[in-house]
């Protein structure tokens, strides 16, 4: 599990993906939607909350996700 500090000081925890997480998003064809759903699953943040997030903060979540998937 990794902690990500957002620009407003809030800390979000993201867990490592499991096979079931990959299966959940496996049928989503749009890569952006797939990534948002996966981040939502791993952080327990709703997709609506992610939609309202500043892009700088979202990029931090993307980086942590990428580190888990590499």
VOVO-78203 format. One record per atom (N, C-alpha, C, O, CB): residue number from 1; residue in three letters; chain; y, x negated, z. Coordinates in steps of 0.001 Angstrom, whole numbers, plus 524288, in hexadecimal, padded with zeros to 5 digits. Glycine has a CB too. Layout:
! VOVO-78203
NODE   n res chain     Y     X     Z
NODE NUM ala     A     Y     X     Z
...
! end
This chain:
! VOVO-78203
NODE   n res chain     Y     X     Z
NODE   1 unk     A 7FB69 7FCAE 80000
NODE   1 unk     A 80000 80000 80000
NODE   1 unk     A 804D2 7FC84 80000
NODE   1 unk     A 8051D 7F8A6 802D8
NODE   1 unk     A 80001 803C5 804C6
NODE   2 unk     A 80884 7FDF6 7FCCB
NODE   2 unk     A 80D6D 7FB09 7FC98
NODE   2 unk     A 811EC 7FE9B 7FE06
NODE   2 unk     A 811D7 8034B 7FCF5
NODE   2 unk     A 80E4D 7F89F 7F721
NODE   3 unk     A 815D5 7FC49 80074
NODE   3 unk     A 81A92 7FF22 801CC
NODE   3 unk     A 81EE3 7FDA2 7FE00
NODE   3 unk     A 81FA3 7F90C 7FCC3
NODE   3 unk     A 81C3D 7FE04 80783
NODE   4 unk     A 821B5 80195 7FC30
NODE   4 unk     A 825F9 800BF 7F87E
NODE   4 unk     A 82AF3 802CE 7FB0C
NODE   4 unk     A 82B3E 8075B 7FC91
NODE   4 unk     A 824E4 80387 7F315
NODE   5 unk     A 82ED4 7FF6A 7FB7F
NODE   5 unk     A 833CE 80100 7FDC6
NODE   5 unk     A 83773 802C6 7F968
NODE   5 unk     A 83895 7FFD7 7F5C5
NODE   5 unk     A 8364D 7FC75 800FA
NODE   6 unk     A 83940 807A1 7F9D6
NODE   6 unk     A 83CCA 809CE 7F5F3
NODE   6 unk     A 84269 80846 7F729
NODE   6 unk     A 84395 8064C 7FB62
NODE   6 unk     A 83C41 80FC6 7F5B8
NODE   7 unk     A 845D0 80932 7F373
NODE   7 unk     A 84B52 807B3 7F40D
NODE   7 unk     A 84E02 80A65 7F89D
NODE   7 unk     A 851BC 8084E 7FAD1
NODE   7 unk     A 84E41 808E6 7EF1D
NODE   8 unk     A 84C20 80F13 7FA0E
NODE   8 unk     A 84E80 811DA 7FE72
NODE   8 unk     A 84C28 81048 803B7
NODE   8 unk     A 84D85 81284 807C0
NODE   8 unk     A 84DE9 817AE 7FDAE
NODE   9 unk     A 848A1 80C6F 803AB
NODE   9 unk     A 84631 80A89 80875
NODE   9 unk     A 84109 80D27 809BD
NODE   9 unk     A 83E2E 80B4D 80D22
NODE   9 unk     A 849D4 80B43 80CE5
NODE  10 unk     A 83FCC 81168 80717
NODE  10 unk     A 83AD7 8141D 807F8
NODE  10 unk     A 83656 810A2 80637
NODE  10 unk     A 836B9 80DE6 80247
NODE  10 unk     A 83AB6 8196C 80506
NODE  11 unk     A 83219 810C4 80928
NODE  11 unk     A 82D79 80DA6 807CE
NODE  11 unk     A 82921 81154 8061A
NODE  11 unk     A 827D8 81516 808D0
NODE  11 unk     A 82BA9 80A31 80C85
NODE  12 unk     A 826EA 81030 80199
NODE  12 unk     A 82297 81342 7FF76
NODE  12 unk     A 81DC0 80FDC 7FF78
NODE  12 unk     A 81DF4 80B43 7FE15
NODE  12 unk     A 823D5 8154B 7F9D5
NODE  13 unk     A 81968 81228 8010B
NODE  13 unk     A 81466 80F5F 800F6
NODE  13 unk     A 8114C 8111F 7FC35
NODE  13 unk     A 810DB 815C6 7FB10
NODE  13 unk     A 8113B 8105B 80616
NODE  14 unk     A 80F27 80D40 7F977
NODE  14 unk     A 80BCE 80E5E 7F4FE
NODE  14 unk     A 80680 80BEC 7F5FE
NODE  14 unk     A 80613 8073E 7F704
NODE  14 unk     A 80E3B 80C47 7EFCE
NODE  15 unk     A 80277 80F27 7F5B0
NODE  15 unk     A 7FD2E 80D25 7F670
NODE  15 unk     A 7FAF3 80B43 7F145
NODE  15 unk     A 7FCEC 80C97 7ED18
NODE  15 unk     A 7F99F 81158 7F8D8
NODE  16 unk     A 7F6D6 8082D 7F19A
NODE  16 unk     A 7F439 8065E 7ECE4
NODE  16 unk     A 7F178 80AF0 7EA4A
NODE  16 unk     A 7EF65 80E5E 7ECF2
NODE  16 unk     A 7F050 801F2 7EE25
NODE  17 unk     A 7F170 80AFF 7E511
NODE  17 unk     A 7EEC3 80F37 7E253
NODE  17 unk     A 7E8D4 80EE1 7E30D
NODE  17 unk     A 7E698 80AAB 7E3AE
NODE  17 unk     A 7F022 80F13 7DC80
NODE  18 unk     A 7E671 81360 7E2F1
NODE  18 unk     A 7E0BF 813C6 7E311
NODE  18 unk     A 7DEF9 815FE 7DDD4
NODE  18 unk     A 7E225 817D2 7DAB6
NODE  18 unk     A 7DED3 8174A 7E7C0
NODE  19 unk     A 7DA00 815CE 7DCF0
NODE  19 unk     A 7D7E6 817D6 7D808
NODE  19 unk     A 7D978 81D8A 7D752
NODE  19 unk     A 7DAC6 81F2C 7D2FD
NODE  19 unk     A 7D1E5 81749 7D7E5
NODE  20 unk     A 7D95B 8208F 7DB88
NODE  20 unk     A 7DAB6 82624 7DB08
NODE  20 unk     A 7E058 826E0 7D926
NODE  20 unk     A 7E17E 82A9B 7D658
NODE  20 unk     A 7D9F3 828F5 7E04E
NODE  21 unk     A 7E3E0 8234C 7DAB1
NODE  21 unk     A 7E948 823A2 7D8DC
NODE  21 unk     A 7E983 822D5 7D2F5
NODE  21 unk     A 7EC69 82587 7D03A
NODE  21 unk     A 7ECBD 81F91 7DBAA
NODE  22 unk     A 7E678 81F23 7D109
NODE  22 unk     A 7E671 81E13 7CB6F
NODE  22 unk     A 7E402 822A8 7C86B
NODE  22 unk     A 7E5A3 823DF 7C40F
NODE  22 unk     A 7E36F 818F8 7CA4A
NODE  23 unk     A 7E01E 82528 7CACB
NODE  23 unk     A 7DDB4 829B0 7C849
NODE  23 unk     A 7E184 82E3E 7C802
NODE  23 unk     A 7E1A1 8311E 7C428
NODE  23 unk     A 7D8C0 82B53 7CB3B
NODE  24 unk     A 7E49F 82EE1 7CC17
NODE  24 unk     A 7E86A 83330 7CC43
NODE  24 unk     A 7EC55 832BD 7C7CC
NODE  24 unk     A 7EDC2 836A7 7C564
NODE  24 unk     A 7EB4E 83340 7D18B
NODE  25 unk     A 7EE0D 82DFD 7C6B5
NODE  25 unk     A 7F207 82D41 7C2A2
NODE  25 unk     A 7EFB2 82BDE 7BD52
NODE  25 unk     A 7F28B 82B5D 7B97A
NODE  25 unk     A 7F5CE 82905 7C446
NODE  26 unk     A 7EA98 82B41 7BD18
NODE  26 unk     A 7E803 82984 7B853
NODE  26 unk     A 7E8CF 82CFE 7B39C
NODE  26 unk     A 7E8E1 82B1C 7AF30
NODE  26 unk     A 7E26B 82908 7B94B
NODE  27 unk     A 7E968 83205 7B480
NODE  27 unk     A 7E9FB 835A5 7B019
NODE  27 unk     A 7EFA5 83694 7AE86
NODE  27 unk     A 7F0AB 8396A 7AAC8
NODE  27 unk     A 7E77B 83ACA 7B16E
NODE  28 unk     A 7F34E 8343F 7B150
NODE  28 unk     A 7F8D8 834D2 7AFF1
NODE  28 unk     A 7FA0A 830FC 7AB8A
NODE  28 unk     A 7F968 82C44 7AC36
NODE  28 unk     A 7FC82 833D5 7B4D0
NODE  29 unk     A 7FBBE 832EF 7A71A
NODE  29 unk     A 7FCA8 82F92 7A293
NODE  29 unk     A 801EE 82CD9 7A2BB
NODE  29 unk     A 80263 82864 7A0FC
NODE  29 unk     A 7FC3E 832B6 79DA4
NODE  30 unk     A 805E6 82F71 7A4CA
NODE  30 unk     A 80B1F 82D2C 7A509
NODE  30 unk     A 80B38 828F2 7A948
NODE  30 unk     A 80A4D 82A11 7ADDE
NODE  30 unk     A 80F51 83178 7A624
NODE  31 unk     A 80C54 82429 7A7BE
NODE  31 unk     A 80C18 81FC1 7AB6A
NODE  31 unk     A 81003 82037 7AFE2
NODE  31 unk     A 80EDC 81EA9 7B449
NODE  31 unk     A 80D09 81AB4 7A885
NODE  32 unk     A 8149D 82256 7AEC7
NODE  32 unk     A 8188C 822FB 7B2E5
NODE  32 unk     A 816A3 826F8 7B6E1
NODE  32 unk     A 816FA 8260F 7BB97
NODE  32 unk     A 81DE2 824B3 7B08E
NODE  33 unk     A 814A3 82B60 7B502
NODE  33 unk     A 812A4 82F6E 7B884
NODE  33 unk     A 80DFB 82D6D 7BBA8
NODE  33 unk     A 80D65 82EAD 7C043
NODE  33 unk     A 81115 83451 7B565
NODE  34 unk     A 80AB3 82A54 7B91F
NODE  34 unk     A 8062A 82816 7BBC4
NODE  34 unk     A 807E9 8248E 7C03F
NODE  34 unk     A 805CF 824DC 7C48F
NODE  34 unk     A 802C0 82501 7B7DE
NODE  35 unk     A 80BB7 82140 7BF37
NODE  35 unk     A 80DAD 81DB1 7C333
NODE  35 unk     A 81039 820A4 7C7BF
NODE  35 unk     A 80F56 81F58 7CC4A
NODE  35 unk     A 81194 819E5 7C0CA
NODE  36 unk     A 81359 82491 7C684
NODE  36 unk     A 815EB 827A5 7CA95
NODE  36 unk     A 811E0 82A61 7CDFC
NODE  36 unk     A 8125F 82A68 7D2C5
NODE  36 unk     A 819A7 82BAC 7C826
NODE  37 unk     A 80DEE 82CA6 7CB9A
NODE  37 unk     A 809D4 82F50 7CEA1
NODE  37 unk     A 806E0 82B74 7D208
NODE  37 unk     A 805A4 82CAA 7D685
NODE  37 unk     A 80600 8322A 7CAFA
NODE  38 unk     A 805BA 826DE 7D001
NODE  38 unk     A 802ED 822EE 7D300
NODE  38 unk     A 8062A 8210D 7D79F
NODE  38 unk     A 8042A 820A2 7DBF9
NODE  38 unk     A 80176 81E54 7CF83
NODE  39 unk     A 80B1D 81FED 7D6B5
NODE  39 unk     A 80E8F 81E45 7DAFE
NODE  39 unk     A 80EFA 8229A 7DF0A
NODE  39 unk     A 80EFD 82187 7E3BA
NODE  39 unk     A 8140F 81CCB 7D8E8
NODE  40 unk     A 80F51 82767 7DD55
NODE  40 unk     A 80F8D 82BCF 7E0E9
NODE  40 unk     A 80AAA 82BFE 7E45C
NODE  40 unk     A 80B09 82CB6 7E91A
NODE  40 unk     A 81027 830F1 7DDDD
NODE  41 unk     A 80627 82B57 7E1F7
NODE  41 unk     A 80140 82B64 7E4EF
NODE  41 unk     A 80100 826F9 7E8E9
NODE  41 unk     A 7FF16 827B3 7ED42
NODE  41 unk     A 7FC9D 82B04 7E13D
NODE  42 unk     A 802EA 82274 7E76E
NODE  42 unk     A 80266 81DD1 7EAC3
NODE  42 unk     A 8066D 81D93 7EF21
NODE  42 unk     A 805B5 81ABB 7F2F1
NODE  42 unk     A 802D4 818F9 7E77C
NODE  43 unk     A 80AA8 8208B 7EE9A
NODE  43 unk     A 80EDB 82058 7F27D
NODE  43 unk     A 80F88 82574 7F583
NODE  43 unk     A 8125D 8259C 7F965
NODE  43 unk     A 813EE 81EF9 7EFD7
NODE  44 unk     A 80CF8 82996 7F3C5
NODE  44 unk     A 80DBE 82ED2 7F604
NODE  44 unk     A 81354 830BE 7F55F
NODE  44 unk     A 81546 833C5 7F890
NODE  44 unk     A 80C50 82ECE 7FBC8
NODE  45 unk     A 815E3 82EF7 7F13D
NODE  45 unk     A 81B0D 830E2 7EFC2
NODE  45 unk     A 81A30 834AA 7EB3B
NODE  45 unk     A 8173B 8337F 7E79F
NODE  45 unk     A 81EE9 82C40 7EE36
NODE  46 unk     A 81CB8 8391F 7EB68
NODE  46 unk     A 81BF2 83CEA 7E72F
NODE  46 unk     A 81E45 83AE1 7E214
NODE  46 unk     A 821B3 83782 7E212
NODE  46 unk     A 81E6A 84239 7E8A0
NODE  47 unk     A 81C5A 83CFA 7DDCF
NODE  47 unk     A 81E86 83B70 7D8BE
NODE  47 unk     A 8243A 83D23 7D84C
NODE  47 unk     A 82756 83A8B 7D5B5
NODE  47 unk     A 81B49 83DCE 7D43F
NODE  48 unk     A 8259B 8417B 7DACF
NODE  48 unk     A 82B1D 84327 7DAD5
NODE  48 unk     A 82E88 83F31 7DDAE
NODE  48 unk     A 832E1 83E0F 7DBF7
NODE  48 unk     A 82BAB 84893 7DD69
NODE  49 unk     A 82C98 83D19 7E201
NODE  49 unk     A 82F90 8391A 7E4DE
NODE  49 unk     A 8301C 8342D 7E197
NODE  49 unk     A 83437 831AD 7E1A2
NODE  49 unk     A 82CE4 837D0 7EA1F
NODE  50 unk     A 82C03 832C6 7DEC3
NODE  50 unk     A 82C56 82E36 7DB5A
NODE  50 unk     A 8303E 82F23 7D6F5
NODE  50 unk     A 8331C 82B94 7D576
NODE  50 unk     A 826F3 82CE4 7D916
NODE  51 unk     A 8305D 833E6 7D4E5
NODE  51 unk     A 8341D 83534 7D0C2
NODE  51 unk     A 839BD 8346F 7D291
NODE  51 unk     A 83D1C 832F8 7CF78
NODE  51 unk     A 83353 83AD7 7CEF5
NODE  52 unk     A 83AC1 83568 7D788
NODE  52 unk     A 8400F 834F1 7D9A6
NODE  52 unk     A 84156 82F79 7DBAC
NODE  52 unk     A 845AD 82E8D 7DD85
NODE  52 unk     A 840CC 838D5 7DDFF
NODE  53 unk     A 83DA3 82BDE 7DB59
NODE  53 unk     A 83E5D 8269E 7DD6E
NODE  53 unk     A 841BC 82350 7D9B8
NODE  53 unk     A 84161 823D1 7D4F4
NODE  53 unk     A 83907 823FA 7DE55
NODE  54 unk     A 844F9 81FF5 7DBFA
NODE  54 unk     A 847F4 81C40 7D8CC
NODE  54 unk     A 84430 818BD 7D5D5
NODE  54 unk     A 8400B 81758 7D7D5
NODE  54 unk     A 84BB6 818F1 7DC3C
NODE  55 unk     A 845A1 81756 7D11F
NODE  55 unk     A 84234 81427 7CDDF
NODE  55 unk     A 8411D 80ED6 7D05B
NODE  55 unk     A 83CCC 80CC9 7CFCE
NODE  55 unk     A 8449B 8136B 7C87C
NODE  56 unk     A 844ED 80C91 7D312
NODE  56 unk     A 8440F 8078F 7D5B4
NODE  56 unk     A 83FA0 807F6 7D9A6
NODE  56 unk     A 83C51 8047C 7D9F5
NODE  56 unk     A 84912 805BA 7D86F
NODE  57 unk     A 83F8B 80C27 7DCA1
NODE  57 unk     A 83B66 80CF1 7E07C
NODE  57 unk     A 8362F 80DF4 7DDCE
NODE  57 unk     A 83225 80BFA 7DF82
NODE  57 unk     A 83CC3 8117F 7E422
NODE  58 unk     A 83645 81105 7D9A4
NODE  58 unk     A 83173 81224 7D6D7
NODE  58 unk     A 82F13 80D25 7D498
NODE  58 unk     A 82A4F 80C82 7D48D
NODE  58 unk     A 83275 8161A 7D279
NODE  59 unk     A 83260 809A9 7D2C0
NODE  59 unk     A 83074 804B0 7D0A1
NODE  59 unk     A 82D96 80189 7D4CA
NODE  59 unk     A 829D3 7FECB 7D397
NODE  59 unk     A 83500 80177 7CE65
NODE  60 unk     A 82F54 801E8 7D9A5
NODE  60 unk     A 82C96 7FF40 7DDF0
NODE  60 unk     A 82712 80172 7DE8A
NODE  60 unk     A 82357 7FE88 7DF61
NODE  60 unk     A 82FA8 7FFD8 7E322
NODE  61 unk     A 8269A 80698 7DE19
NODE  61 unk     A 82173 80907 7DE71
NODE  61 unk     A 81E08 8076D 7D9CD
NODE  61 unk     A 8195B 8067B 7DA6A
NODE  61 unk     A 821F9 80F06 7DEAD
NODE  62 unk     A 82064 80720 7D52D
NODE  62 unk     A 81D85 80570 7D088
NODE  62 unk     A 81B5D 7FFE9 7D132
NODE  62 unk     A 816F0 7FECE 7CFAF
NODE  62 unk     A 8210E 805AF 7CBB5
NODE  63 unk     A 81E82 7FC7B 7D375
NODE  63 unk     A 81CDB 7F712 7D42E
NODE  63 unk     A 81831 7F6B4 7D7DC
NODE  63 unk     A 8148B 7F3BA 7D6E2
NODE  63 unk     A 8215F 7F3CA 7D645
NODE  64 unk     A 8184F 7F9B3 7DC0F
NODE  64 unk     A 813F3 7F99B 7DFB8
NODE  64 unk     A 80F1F 7FBE3 7DD1C
NODE  64 unk     A 80ADA 7F9C0 7DDAD
NODE  64 unk     A 8154C 7FCA7 7E4C4
NODE  65 unk     A 80FB7 8002F 7DA42
NODE  65 unk     A 80B4A 8026D 7D76F
NODE  65 unk     A 80901 7FE72 7D3A6
NODE  65 unk     A 8043F 7FDCC 7D365
NODE  65 unk     A 80CF4 80763 7D47C
NODE  66 unk     A 80C4C 7FBD3 7D0C4
NODE  66 unk     A 80A6F 7F7E7 7CD00
NODE  66 unk     A 8076C 7F38D 7CFBC
NODE  66 unk     A 8038B 7F19C 7CDAA
NODE  66 unk     A 80F0C 7F593 7C9F0
NODE  67 unk     A 80932 7F207 7D45D
NODE  67 unk     A 8066C 7EDE3 7D73F
NODE  67 unk     A 80108 7EFB3 7D8E5
NODE  67 unk     A 7FD6B 7EC88 7D924
NODE  67 unk     A 8098E 7EC32 7DC11
NODE  68 unk     A 80063 7F4BF 7DA0A
NODE  68 unk     A 7FB4B 7F6D7 7DB73
NODE  68 unk     A 7F7AA 7F712 7D6B7
NODE  68 unk     A 7F2EF 7F663 7D73C
NODE  68 unk     A 7FBE3 7FC43 7DDDA
NODE  69 unk     A 7F9DF 7F808 7D224
NODE  69 unk     A 7F6AC 7F8E3 7CD7C
NODE  69 unk     A 7F587 7F3DF 7CA6F
NODE  69 unk     A 7F269 7F3EC 7C6C5
NODE  69 unk     A 7F959 7FCBF 7C9F3
NODE  70 unk     A 7F802 7EF96 7CBEC
NODE  70 unk     A 7F719 7EAB9 7C8F6
NODE  70 unk     A 7F2A1 7E790 7CB2E
NODE  70 unk     A 7F161 7E364 7C925
NODE  70 unk     A 7FC01 7E764 7C8E6
! end
